[in-house]
């Protein structure tokens, strides 16, 4: 099936089917300026003066330089009267903030003056884009361009004008500073500048309409919110007052009212990418390390705005090199696959609509696409997304064809219902297809109900097809003081999501949690205290519906403490139990020293009951030049069999991690991180596994666009054999008459990388980098480092916008 034609057909069907807002264009309406003199128009957020009437200005002629010396700014509507929402709600802001707004024919202009009464209190660095949410002061603008209270654009600047941007996904998980539900992966093209003065900082923004998606209506309103964070004390203040007594924060925004005849014009982006690389690796025939040839490659990305609210993307031979490698993962006692976030630009933009209660779409399952196409946007109240790709993952030439389709319809003020379909097919060989329906319903402002039902079909040509199902339901309450959440999940053992990420199948889960928050007075040492309780249970699905007991259960008590000066800590204690039936261990055998399987393995019924755990985390973000966070834990834990992922032995785990970020200057950032885990067997105190991962990173910003970064990481991981807790014999897994001993392993891997980058705007880059993977003979010996692989690359990309 051809992918790009499929995307065009889908887009054409949406337009021809009457779903487009602009099927019958109206005659242009002249832009109207307010009859009230602009210099007298002010909007006090604390007095709920939240409607900004069409702040249009012809030919503003503004230079984005962080200086508000143009006449247009003096005439722009003024937003003030901010109120605090963290850690206290509804009290006046501690610092004065003023915002000005202008709209021209092709862009939205924003300006901020943020005063600070404390000398030297402003935190500002030339940080990496999107990275400063927990280190710098910032101002965040939230633009709900469809005014649907479900999804919004986020544009954020620190005092030096460093950009952060993403998509606000109401009902999603928090990320970045403040725990807001923002996906920071998309990057948009816009301008910003800032300067720090003795008593305040000033920032300017210009956001082209080409970088936004909005309805095609001749007259429209946008949701509009401004948030300021003061990093030294963790205070957050907003123009439109915010409260946790409502589940939907976008519903608490102000509005840009009466925007007329917004037109992005022709929207076409062409982004050619040229790369050259040379890789070396160990020779398979034992001839040692061999450098490879220099390889050049060319790719092309094209984005076309079908309308102001619907976009078509296509890519040929895309460059999906990850400029920053995934951080090392500790895997010495893992039961399930490790999740790695998506970092590839083509998949990041416009696919937020695929978000669901369970990850039926995981784009990293498309490992090596030859080409791909995408349609995304919103038509009326219907959000749409389509992704298609040919994934070159094998050597037989029978590459899977992937098609992902998502529709999501707005219902009422804040609710949505949706459909999803995924298809991963190797023509003539095998296939995996999933169809799902979901809904998010907001009731009474503070109650939410999330539902998901999905079915999968997985099979091969001329063979049986396995059919499975997945059901999810969650109900929660938001509140300034009290909140709770409860859910149920039910997944059959035959459910397969070939284009998704589902950690386990064949289970039923029940869980519930509740928390309460006490808040102190402003300036008190104890700003807030939030105790919580959580309970969960996992059942074998067949046993659950037959009335059996859980195979896993846990109860935990926790408390979050926020102290004056942006200092916090979290403490939890937990008790868990595992009770897998003996039948689950079929195939595991006790094995003597000669490797002979002697008897089936059957752990005691009470061995994994009453496992206690204590965990603590803390952080300090108030210091001017240092940010500190870390944690430690002790737990009684199962040692999991590596073949079946079941509890096989019992041990005690000690772990800790520490991350220190130091900012010697506004241009230099250094980070030192260390993680360590040690797991010992209960039976005799012998060590089952240890893992130690130090990571060093330094980044120097010559300017906002030009930087040099170096990373070094050492991953020392040792694991012994899984043993029977009674006899101490090793375990082996036998299937089809073949037994494999679950012996120990060790790895001492060292990686270093350096990157010189110039990135004046997203998509326009010049990168030159080098990386080397080495292996140590023993942990932290450093005398016998042997190179395993290396790579040198240059990447040039230019984003041409028309």
C-alpha positions in Angstrom: 0.0 0.0 0.0 1.4 3.4 -1.0 1.7 5.6 2.1 1.8 9.2 0.8 -1.2 8.7 -1.5 -3.0 7.2 1.5 -2.3 10.3 3.5 -3.6 12.5 0.7 -6.7 10.4 0.3 -7.4 10.7 4.0 -7.0 14.5 3.9 -9.1 14.8 0.8 -11.9 12.7 2.3 -11.9 14.9 5.4 -12.3 18.0 3.3 -14.8 16.6 0.8 -16.9 15.0 3.6 -18.0 18.3 5.0 -15.8 18.1 8.1 -13.8 21.2 7.2 -14.7 24.6 8.6 -13.9 26.4 5.4 -16.0 24.5 2.9 -17.9 27.7 2.2 -15.6 30.6 2.8 -17.1 33.9 3.9 -16.3 37.3 2.6 -13.4 38.9 4.5 -14.5 41.1 7.4 -12.5 44.2 8.0 -10.3 44.1 11.1 -11.7 46.2 14.0 -9.7 48.1 16.5 -11.1 48.8 20.0 -12.8 52.2 20.3 -11.2 52.5 23.8 -7.7 54.1 23.6 -5.2 51.2 23.8 -3.2 53.0 26.4 -6.1 52.7 28.9 -7.0 49.1 28.2 -5.8 46.9 31.1 -6.8 43.5 32.3 -6.5 42.7 36.0 -6.4 38.9 36.2 -7.2 39.0 40.0 -10.4 40.9 39.2 -11.3 38.4 36.5 -10.9 40.9 33.6 -9.9 38.0 31.4 -11.3 38.8 27.9 -8.7 40.7 25.7 -10.6 42.2 22.8 -8.9 41.8 19.4 -5.5 43.4 20.2 -4.8 43.9 16.5 -2.2 46.5 15.5 -1.3 47.4 11.9 2.4 47.3 11.0 3.8 47.0 14.6 7.4 47.2 13.3 8.8 45.5 16.4 12.3 44.4 16.7 12.5 41.3 18.9 15.5 42.4 21.1 14.2 42.3 24.7 13.7 46.1 24.8 10.2 47.5 24.9 11.1 50.9 23.4 8.8 50.8 20.4 5.6 52.9 20.4 3.4 49.9 19.7 4.1 48.4 23.1 2.9 51.5 24.8 -0.4 51.2 23.1 -0.8 47.4 23.6 -3.3 46.0 26.1 -1.7 45.5 29.5 -2.2 42.3 31.6 -1.5 42.4 35.3 -2.9 41.3 38.6 -1.3 37.9 38.8 -2.2 35.5 41.7 -0.3 32.6 43.1 -1.4 29.0 42.7 1.7 27.2 44.1 2.3 26.6 46.9 -0.7 28.7 48.0 -3.8 29.3 46.0 -5.6 32.5 45.4 -3.2 34.9 47.2 -1.7 37.9 45.5 1.6 37.3 43.6 4.8 38.0 45.5 6.3 39.9 42.5 4.9 42.3 40.0 4.4 41.0 36.4 3.1 42.9 33.4 2.4 41.4 30.0 1.5 43.1 26.7 -0.2 41.5 23.7 -0.4 42.5 20.1 -1.7 40.7 17.0 -0.6 41.6 13.5 -1.5 40.2 10.0 1.0 37.4 10.4 2.0 36.9 14.0 1.3 37.2 17.7 3.6 39.5 19.7 4.1 39.1 23.4 6.1 41.1 25.9 6.8 40.6 29.6 8.3 42.7 32.4 8.9 40.6 35.4 10.1 42.5 38.5 12.0 41.0 41.4 12.5 42.8 44.7 15.4 40.5 45.8 18.8 41.6 44.5 20.3 38.8 42.5 17.2 36.7 42.8 16.6 36.1 39.1 17.9 32.7 37.9 18.9 32.7 34.2 21.3 30.6 32.1 22.0 30.0 28.4 20.5 26.6 28.8 19.5 24.0 26.2 16.1 24.4 24.7 13.3 22.9 26.8 15.7 22.0 29.6 15.6 24.8 32.2 12.2 24.1 33.8 13.8 23.2 37.2 16.7 25.6 37.1 15.7 29.0 35.7 13.0 31.5 36.2 10.5 31.5 33.2 7.3 32.9 31.8 5.0 30.4 30.0 2.3 31.3 27.5 -0.5 28.8 26.9 -2.4 29.3 23.6 -5.6 27.2 23.2 -6.0 28.2 19.6 -9.1 26.0 19.1 -10.6 27.2 22.4 -11.6 23.6 23.1 -10.0 23.3 26.6 -8.2 20.1 25.6 -5.0 20.9 23.8 -2.9 24.0 23.6 0.4 25.4 22.4 3.0 26.2 25.0 5.7 28.9 24.5 8.1 29.5 27.3 11.1 31.8 27.8 13.7 32.2 30.5 15.0 35.7 31.4 17.6 35.5 28.6 15.0 34.5 26.0 16.0 30.8 25.8 13.1 29.0 24.3 11.0 26.1 25.5 7.9 24.9 23.6 5.5 22.0 23.4 1.9 20.9 23.6 -0.3 21.1 26.6 -2.4 17.8 26.7 -5.2 18.1 29.2 -5.4 14.9 31.2 -1.9 13.9 30.3 1.1 13.4 32.6 3.2 16.1 33.9 6.7 17.0 32.7 9.1 19.8 33.1 8.7 22.5 35.7 5.5 22.7 37.7 4.2 19.3 36.8 2.1 20.7 33.9 0.9 18.1 31.4 3.1 19.3 28.6 4.8 17.2 25.9 8.1 19.1 25.4 9.2 17.1 22.4 7.7 19.2 19.5 9.7 22.3 18.5 8.2 25.2 16.7 9.8 28.2 14.8 9.4 31.5 16.6 11.5 34.4 17.8 12.4 35.5 21.4 14.8 37.7 23.2 15.4 38.7 26.8 17.6 40.8 29.0 18.2 40.9 32.8 18.1 44.3 34.5 18.9 45.1 38.1 15.3 45.0 39.3 13.6 42.9 36.6 13.9 40.9 33.4 12.3 41.7 30.1 11.4 39.3 27.3 9.8 39.6 23.9 8.2 37.0 21.7 7.0 36.8 18.1 5.0 33.7 17.2 4.2 33.4 13.5 0.8 32.1 12.6 2.6 29.6 10.4 3.8 27.9 13.5 0.3 27.5 14.9 -2.8 25.5 14.0 -6.2 27.1 14.4 -9.7 27.1 12.9 -10.4 28.5 9.5 -13.3 30.6 11.0 -13.3 34.3 10.0 -14.0 35.2 13.6 -12.6 33.2 16.5 -11.6 33.2 20.2 -8.4 31.7 21.7 -7.8 30.5 25.2 -4.9 32.5 26.7 -3.0 32.0 29.9 0.3 33.3 31.3 2.3 31.6 34.1 5.4 32.9 35.8 7.7 30.7 37.9 10.2 32.1 40.4 12.8 29.4 40.7 14.6 30.3 43.9 11.4 29.7 46.0 9.3 27.6 43.6 6.4 30.0 43.5 4.1 29.9 40.5 1.8 32.7 39.6 -0.8 33.1 36.8 -2.7 35.9 35.2 -6.0 34.0 35.0 -6.5 32.5 38.6 -5.9 28.7 38.8 -7.2 26.2 41.3 -6.8 22.5 41.8 -10.5 22.3 42.6 -11.0 21.9 38.8 -9.6 19.0 36.9 -9.2 21.1 33.7 -6.7 23.9 33.8 -7.3 25.0 30.3 -10.9 25.7 31.3 -9.5 28.4 33.7 -7.8 30.5 31.1 -8.5 33.9 29.8 -9.3 34.6 26.2 -8.2 36.5 23.2 -11.6 37.6 21.8 -12.7 38.5 18.4 -9.6 37.6 16.4 -10.5 38.3 12.7 -9.3 36.8 9.4 -6.3 35.0 10.7 -4.4 33.6 7.7 -1.1 31.8 7.8 -0.8 32.1 4.1 1.0 29.4 2.1 2.6 27.0 4.6 5.3 24.9 3.0 8.5 23.6 4.7 11.2 21.8 2.9 13.9 20.3 5.1 16.8 18.5 3.3 19.2 16.7 5.5 22.8 15.6 4.5 24.9 13.3 6.8 28.3 11.9 6.5 29.6 9.3 9.0 32.3 6.8 9.6 31.8 3.9 12.0 34.2 1.4 13.4 33.6 -2.0 15.1 35.2 -5.2 16.2 35.9 -7.5 13.3 33.7 -10.6 13.4 36.6 -12.8 12.4 38.7 -11.7 15.4 41.0 -9.3 13.5 40.5 -6.6 16.1 39.0 -3.1 15.8 38.4 -2.1 12.2 37.4 1.4 11.0 34.7 1.5 8.4 34.4 3.6 5.2 32.9 7.1 5.1 29.2 6.9 4.2 27.2 9.8 2.9 23.4 10.0 3.0 20.6 12.3 2.0 17.1 12.6 3.3 14.2 15.0 2.8 11.3 16.1 4.9 8.4 18.1 3.5 5.5 19.7 5.5 2.5 21.3 3.7 -0.4 23.1 5.3 -3.5 21.7 3.7 -5.5 24.3 5.7 -4.7 26.4 8.8 -5.7 23.3 10.9 -4.6 20.3 8.8 -1.0 19.4 8.0 0.6 16.8 5.6 4.1 15.6 6.4 6.2 13.3 4.2 9.7 12.0 4.6 12.1 10.1 2.4 15.1 8.3 3.8 14.7 10.2 7.1 17.7 10.9 9.3 16.7 9.5 12.6 20.1 9.8 14.3 19.6 10.5 18.0 21.9 13.5 18.7 21.8 12.6 22.4 22.1 8.9 23.3 19.6 7.2 25.7 20.9 7.3 29.3 22.1 3.9 30.6 19.5 1.6 32.1 20.0 -0.7 35.1 18.7 -4.1 33.9 20.2 -6.6 36.4 16.8 -7.6 37.9 14.3 -6.4 35.3 11.1 -8.4 34.5 9.8 -6.5 31.6 11.0 -4.5 28.5 12.6 -1.2 29.2 10.7 1.9 27.8 12.7 4.4 25.8 11.2 7.7 24.9 10.8 8.9 21.3 13.3 11.4 20.2 13.0 11.4 16.4 11.6 14.7 15.0 9.3 13.3 12.4 7.3 11.3 14.9 7.2 14.0 17.6 5.2 16.7 15.9 1.5 16.3 15.4 1.1 12.9 16.9 0.0 13.9 20.4 -3.5 12.9 19.4 -2.3 9.2 19.7 -2.1 9.6 23.5 -4.4 7.1 25.3 -4.7 5.5 28.7 -2.5 2.6 27.5 0.2 3.0 24.8 -1.3 1.3 21.8 0.9 3.5 19.6 4.7 3.5 20.4 6.4 5.0 17.4 9.8 3.6 18.4 8.4 0.2 17.2 9.0 1.7 13.7 12.7 1.1 13.9 14.2 2.0 10.5 11.6 3.5 8.1 12.6 3.9 4.5 9.8 6.5 4.0 6.8 7.7 6.0 3.9 10.0 5.7 1.7 11.7 8.2 -1.6 13.8 8.3 -2.5 15.5 11.5 -4.7 18.3 12.7 -8.2 19.2 13.8 -11.3 19.7 11.6 -14.2 21.2 13.5 -14.4 19.2 16.7 -12.6 16.2 15.3 -8.9 15.7 15.8 -7.2 13.4 13.2 -3.9 11.7 12.8 -2.5 9.2 10.3 1.0 7.8 10.2 2.2 5.4 7.6 5.7 3.9 7.1 7.7 1.1 5.5 10.0 -0.3 8.2 13.2 -1.8 6.9 14.1 -4.1 9.8 15.2 -7.4 8.1 17.5 -8.7 5.4 14.9 -10.7 3.5 13.4 -7.6 1.8 9.9 -8.4 3.3 9.6 -5.2 5.2 6.6 -4.4 7.4 4.1 -1.8 6.3 2.8 0.2 9.2 -0.4 2.2 9.2 -1.6 4.1 12.3 -5.0 6.0 12.4 -6.5 8.0 15.2 -9.7 10.0 15.4 -10.8 11.9 18.5 -14.0 13.8 18.9 -14.7 16.6 21.4 -17.9 16.0 23.5 -19.4 18.7 25.7 -17.1 21.3 27.4 -14.1 19.1 28.2 -14.8 15.5 27.3 -13.6 13.4 24.3 -14.2 10.1 22.7 -11.9 8.5 20.2 -11.0 5.6 17.9 -7.6 4.1 17.1 -6.4 1.6 14.5 -2.9 0.1 14.0 -1.8 -2.3 11.4 1.7 -3.8 11.1 1.9 -6.2 8.2 4.6 -8.1 6.4 2.9 -8.9 3.1 2.5 -12.6 2.6 4.0 -13.4 6.0 2.3 -12.1 9.2 0.3 -9.2 10.6 -0.7 -7.5 13.8 -3.8 -5.3 14.0 -5.3 -3.5 16.9 -8.5 -1.5 17.1 -9.5 0.6 20.2 -12.1 3.0 21.4 -11.5 5.3 24.3 -13.1 8.3 26.1 -12.2 10.9 28.7 -15.2 12.4 30.5 -15.0 15.3 32.9 -17.9 15.6 35.3 -18.7 18.4 37.7 -15.5 20.1 36.9 -13.3 17.9 39.2 -14.2 14.3 38.4 -12.8 12.4 35.5 -13.5 9.0 34.0 -11.1 7.4 31.5 -12.2 4.4 29.5 -10.4 2.3 26.9 -11.4 -0.9 25.1 -9.1 -2.6 22.5 -8.9 -5.8 20.5 -5.9 -7.3 18.7 -5.5 -9.8 15.9 -2.1 -11.4 15.6 -1.3 -14.1 13.1 0.5 -15.4 10.0 -0.6 -16.3 6.6 -2.2 -19.8 6.4 -2.1 -20.1 10.2 -4.4 -19.4 13.1 -5.0 -15.9 14.3 -4.8 -15.1 18.0 -7.4 -12.6 19.2 -7.0 -10.7 22.4 -8.6 -7.9 24.3 -7.7 -5.0 26.7 -10.0 -3.0 28.9 -9.1 0.0 31.1 -11.2 2.1 33.3 -10.1 4.9 35.7 -12.0 7.3 37.9 -10.5 10.2 39.8 -11.2 13.4 41.7 -9.1 16.6 41.6 -9.0 18.9 44.6 -7.0 21.6 46.2 -6.8 19.5 49.4 -8.2 16.0 48.7 -7.9 13.9 45.6 -8.2 10.2 44.7 -7.8 7.9 41.8 -8.9 4.3 41.2 -8.7 2.0 38.2 -9.1 -1.5 36.7 -7.2 -3.1 33.8 -8.0 -6.4 32.2 -5.7 -7.8 29.4 -6.0 -11.3 27.9 -2.9 -13.4 27.4 -3.4 -13.2 23.6 -3.4 -9.5 23.3 -0.6 -8.2 21.2 0.1 -4.5 20.3 2.7 -4.8 17.5 2.8 -1.0 17.2 2.4 -0.2 20.9 4.2 -0.8 24.2 2.4 -3.1 26.6 4.6 -4.4 29.4 2.6 -7.5 30.4 -0.5 -9.4 29.3 -2.8 -12.1 30.8 -3.5 -10.1 34.0 -6.2 -8.2 35.8 -5.2 -5.2 38.0 -7.1 -3.2 40.6 -5.5 -0.1 42.2 -6.6 2.9 44.1 -4.9 5.9 45.8 -5.8 9.0 47.8 -4.0 12.0 49.1 -4.6 15.1 51.2 -2.6 18.3 51.3 -2.2 20.7 54.2 -0.7 24.1 53.3 1.1 26.5 55.6 1.2 30.2 55.5 3.3 32.1 53.0 6.9 32.3 54.2 6.5 29.4 56.7 9.2 26.8 56.9 6.6 24.1 56.1 4.8 25.2 52.9 2.8 22.0 52.4 2.5 18.5 53.6 0.8 15.8 51.5 0.3 12.3 52.9 -1.0 9.7 50.6 -2.0 6.0 50.5 -2.0 3.6 47.5 -3.1 0.0 47.0 -2.8 -2.3 44.1 -3.3 -5.9 43.2 -2.4 -8.1 40.1 -4.3 -11.3 39.3 -3.8 -14.0 36.8 -6.7 -13.1 34.6 -8.3 -16.5 34.6 -7.9 -16.8 38.3 -9.5 -13.4 38.9 -12.6 -14.3 37.0 -12.7 -17.6 38.8 -12.6 -15.9 42.2 -8.9 -16.6 43.0 -6.5 -14.5 45.0 -3.9 -12.0 43.6 -0.5 -13.1 42.5 0.9 -9.6 43.4 -0.3 -7.0 45.9 1.1 -3.8 47.4 0.1 -1.1 49.9 2.2 2.0 50.3 2.1 5.1 52.5 3.8 8.2 51.4 4.3 11.8 52.4 5.4 14.8 50.2 6.9 17.7 52.1 7.6 21.1 50.6 9.8 23.5 52.5 10.6 27.2 52.1 13.1 27.9 49.4 12.1 25.3 46.8 13.3 22.4 49.0 11.3 19.2 49.0 11.3 15.6 50.0 9.2 12.5 49.5 9.1 9.5 51.9 7.3 6.2 51.4 7.0 2.8 53.1 5.5 -0.1 51.4 4.6 -3.8 51.8 4.2 -6.2 48.9 3.5 -9.9 48.4 3.9 -12.3 45.5 2.0 -15.6 45.4 2.4 -17.2 41.9 1.0 -20.7 41.7 3.4 -23.6 41.2 2.0 -24.2 37.7 3.5 -20.9 36.6 7.0 -22.3 37.1 6.6 -25.1 34.6 9.9 -25.5 32.8 12.2 -24.4 35.6 14.5 -27.0 37.1 17.1 -27.3 39.8 20.5 -27.9 38.2 23.5 -29.5 39.8 27.2 -28.4 39.2 27.4 -30.7 36.2 24.5 -28.9 34.5 22.1 -31.8 34.9 18.4 -30.8 35.6 17.5 -32.7 38.8 14.0 -31.7 39.8 11.3 -29.2 39.0 11.6 -25.9 40.9 8.8 -25.0 43.3 9.3 -22.1 45.7 7.7 -22.1 49.1 4.2 -20.6 49.2 5.1 -18.0 51.8 8.6 -17.0 50.6 7.5 -13.8 48.9 4.9 -12.5 51.3 5.4 -9.5 53.5 8.2 -7.7 51.6 8.9 -4.3 53.1 10.4 -1.3 51.4 11.4 2.2 52.4 12.2 5.0 49.9 13.1 8.6 50.2 13.8 11.4 47.6 14.8 15.0 48.1 15.8 18.0 46.1 17.2 21.5 46.6 16.6 24.1 43.8 17.0 27.3 45.8 20.8 27.8 45.5 21.9 30.1 42.8 24.7 28.0 41.2 23.9 24.4 42.3 20.8 22.1 41.9 20.7 18.9 43.9 18.4 15.9 43.8 18.8 12.3 44.9 17.2 9.4 46.6 17.8 6.2 48.5 15.8 3.0 49.1 16.0 -0.3 50.9 13.6 -3.1 50.0 13.0 -6.8 50.5 12.5 -7.9 47.0 12.2 -11.0 44.8 15.0 -12.1 42.6 13.3 -12.7 39.3 13.8 -15.7 37.1 15.1 -14.4 33.7 13.2 -16.8 31.5 9.7 -16.4 32.9 10.0 -13.1 34.9 8.7 -14.8 38.1 9.9 -14.6 41.7 12.5 -17.3 42.2 14.6 -16.2 45.2 14.4 -13.6 47.9 16.9 -10.8 48.6 17.4 -7.3 49.9 18.1 -4.4 47.7 20.0 -1.2 48.6 20.0 1.6 46.1 20.8 5.2 45.8 21.1 7.9 43.2 22.5 11.5 43.2 22.5 14.2 40.6 24.3 17.5 41.0 24.0 20.3 38.5 26.5 23.1 38.8 26.2 26.4 36.8 29.6 28.2 37.2 28.5 30.8 34.7 25.4 31.5 32.6 27.0 29.7 29.7 28.4 26.6 31.4 26.4 23.7 32.8 28.0 20.7 34.4 26.1 17.6 35.7 27.4 14.7 37.7 25.1 11.8 38.3 25.5 8.5 40.1 23.2 5.5 40.4 24.0 2.4 42.4 22.1 -0.8 43.2 23.2 -3.8 45.3 21.1 -6.9 45.7 22.0 -9.7 48.1 20.4 -13.1 48.7 18.6 -13.7 51.9 19.7 -17.3 52.2 23.4 -16.7 52.8 24.0 -13.0 52.3 25.8 -13.5 49.0 25.7 -10.9 46.3 23.3 -11.5 43.5 23.9 -8.3 41.5 25.5 -4.9 41.6 25.2 -2.0 39.2 27.0 1.3 39.3 26.4 4.0 36.7 28.3 7.3 37.0 27.5 9.9 34.3 29.3 13.2 33.6 28.0 15.9 31.3 29.3 19.3 30.5 27.7 21.8 28.1 29.1 25.2 27.1 26.8 27.7 25.2 28.9 30.1 23.2 25.5 31.7 22.2 21.9 30.6 22.2 22.6 28.7 18.9 26.2 27.5 19.3 27.2 24.9 21.9 29.8 22.3 22.7 28.7 19.2 24.8 30.6 16.3 26.2 29.2 13.2 27.9 31.0 10.3 29.6 29.2 7.3 31.2 30.5 4.1 32.9 28.0 1.2 33.3 29.3 -1.5 35.6 26.7 -4.3 35.9 27.3 -7.7 37.4 24.7 -10.5 37.9 25.1 -13.9 39.4 23.2 -17.1 38.7 19.6 -17.4 39.9 19.5 -20.0 42.7 17.0 -22.1 44.6 16.5 -20.3 48.0 16.5 -23.7 49.9 19.3 -25.7 48.3 21.4 -23.0 46.6 21.3 -25.0 43.3 21.2 -23.0 40.1 18.1 -22.9 38.0 17.8 -23.8 34.3 14.9 -23.3 32.0 14.0 -26.3 29.8 11.8 -26.2 26.7 11.5 -28.8 23.8 14.2 -30.9 25.5 16.7 -28.1 25.6 17.8 -26.7 28.9 19.6 -23.3 29.4 21.4 -22.6 32.6 20.5 -19.1 34.1 24.1 -18.3 34.8 25.7 -15.0 35.8 26.9 -12.2 33.6 29.0 -9.0 33.8 29.5 -6.0 31.6 31.8 -3.0 32.2 30.9 -0.5 29.4 32.3 2.9 28.9 30.9 5.5 26.5 32.2 9.0 25.6 30.8 11.4 23.1 31.4 15.0 22.1 29.1 17.2 20.0 29.7 20.6 18.5 26.3 22.0 17.4 24.9 25.1 15.8 21.1 25.2 15.9 19.7 28.7 15.2 16.2 27.3 14.8 14.5 23.9 14.9 15.4 21.9 11.8 18.3 24.2 10.8 21.4 22.6 12.3 25.0 21.9 11.8 26.3 19.0 14.0 29.8 17.4 14.2 30.1 14.7 16.7 32.2 11.7 17.8 31.4 8.8 20.1 33.3 5.8 21.3 32.1 2.6 23.1 34.7 0.8 25.2 34.7 -2.2 27.5 36.7 -2.6 30.7 38.1 -5.9 31.8 37.0 -5.4 35.4 34.8 -2.8 37.0 36.5 0.6 37.2 39.9 -0.8 36.4 40.5 1.6 33.4 43.8 -0.2 32.5 42.5 -2.6 29.8 39.9 -0.5 28.0 39.1 -2.2 24.6 37.3 -0.2 22.0 34.1 -1.9 20.8 32.8 0.7 18.4 33.1 4.3 17.5 31.5 6.8 15.2 32.3 10.2 13.6 29.4 12.1 12.0 28.6 15.4 10.4 25.0 16.5 9.9 23.8 19.5 7.9 20.1 20.4 7.8 18.2 23.5 6.6 14.6 24.2 7.3 13.2 26.3 4.4 9.8 27.9 5.2 7.5 29.4 2.6 
